[in-house]
Amino acid sequence: MTDSTQPIASPFSFKPYQEAEGEEYMNEAQLKHFATILKNWKAELMHEVDRTVHHMQDDAANFPDPNDRATQESEFSLELRTRDRERRLIKKIDDSLKEIESGDYGFCESCGIEIGIRRLEARPTASLCIDCKTLDEIREKQMG
């Protein structure tokens, strides 16, 4: 468990990967680079979960004023919704880490081509190449 007062480095404060000419896509160095990004991101999210738990325990109060109670409940509700989104993101991060272990990371799950280093650095949990993602979004928009 992380000390809630310790700052965690942002998962996106990494040095972009510099590809060497003729370098094989998703070689060991690239996989290590992305594993580090994903693990740092997960650690930051877990730190936020711990912070939320402590915040809700420490700040929970039974206010006699209904307006104060409503404000606190609203704040807690927003924070819990945010943590729920982050819980789903942690699952995606775990899935991406499993793909790294299996050797499937970095390849589009729809068409099988390379997703690309820069796209993965921008969105490390991406599972579709930009073309398949664009088509997916167009279909989603048309379906309403």
N, C-alpha and C positions, 0 to 999 in steps of 0.2 A: 504494500500500500504506500502511496506517495504522501509525503508531508504536504498538506494543503497550502503551506506558506511558500513552498519552493516553486519558482517559476519553471515551466517546461518550455523547451525550445519549440518554436513553431515548426510544424512539419513541412512548411513550405519555405523555410529559411535554409535551403540547401543549395549547394553549388550545382548548377546544371551539368548534366553528364556531357562530357566531350567525347564524341565518337572519333575513333581513329579510322583512317581510310582503309576500306576493305574489312572492317571489323564485322564479325558475325552478329546478327540481330539476336538480342536476348541471350548474350553470352553470360558467363559467370559474373563478370564485373557489373554488367547492367542489372542483372537479377539482384545482386547485392545492393546496388544503388536504390532500386525500387523497394526492396525489403526494408531498408533503413527508413525510407520516406514513410512507408505504410506503418511500420512499428512506432515511429515518432508521432505520427498522426493519431494512432490508437492510444498511445500513452497520454497525449494531450486530452483526448476525449474522455478517457478514464479519470483523469485528474479533474475534469469538469464535473463528472458524475459524483466524485468524492466531495467536491466543493458544494455541490447542490445539496447533498445529503446533510452535510454539516450546517449549511445555511438554513435549511428547513428545520433542522433540530434546534439550532440556536435561536432562530428568529420566530419560531412558532409561539404565538401568544394568543390568549383568549381575550380579545379586546371586548370591552363592554359595549363600545359604540358599534352599531351594525355597519356603518360606513367604513370604519377601520377594518373590521373583520372582512368585509366584502373586498376591499382593496388588497388585503393580504391574500385572500383566497384567489383573487384574480392573478396576482403576481406569482403565486405558487403554481397555478394552473398553466400559465404561460411557460414557466420554467420547466414544468413536467412535460409539456408538449415538445419543447426544445430538446429535452433529454431523450424523449421517445424517438425523435428524428435521428438524434445522434446514436441511439441504440441500433437503429436500422443501418446506419452508416458503419458502425463497428462490425456488424455482420458482413457488410460488403467488403470491408477491409480484411476480415478473417478469410472470406472467400478468395480474395486476391492473393493473400499470403499462401493459401492452399494451392492456388494456380501456380505460384512461383515454385513451390515444392514439386508439383507434378510436371512442370515444364510447359504448361499451357498459357502462362501469363504473357500478355503482350500481343496476343493473336485474337482477331475478331471471332467471337463465338458464332456469328452468323455465316460469314463467308470464308473465314480462316486466314485472311491476309494480315500483315503486320499492322498493328494499331499506330505505332510510331512513338518514338522516344518523347518528343515534345508534347504530344497529346497526353501521354501517360504522366508526364511531369505536371501538366496542368490539371489532370483528373486521374490520379493513380488507380482508381477503382473502375476505370472505363473498361467495358467488355465488348464494345463495338467499335469498328473503325469509323471514321468520320462519315463516309458514304452511307454505311448501313444505319448509323445513328440519324442522319439527315432523313433518309427514307422512312425510318421508324417514326420520327417526329411529324413528317408529312401525313403518314397514315393515321397517326393519333389525332392530328388536327382535323382530318376529313371525317373521322369516326365521331368526333364531337365531344 
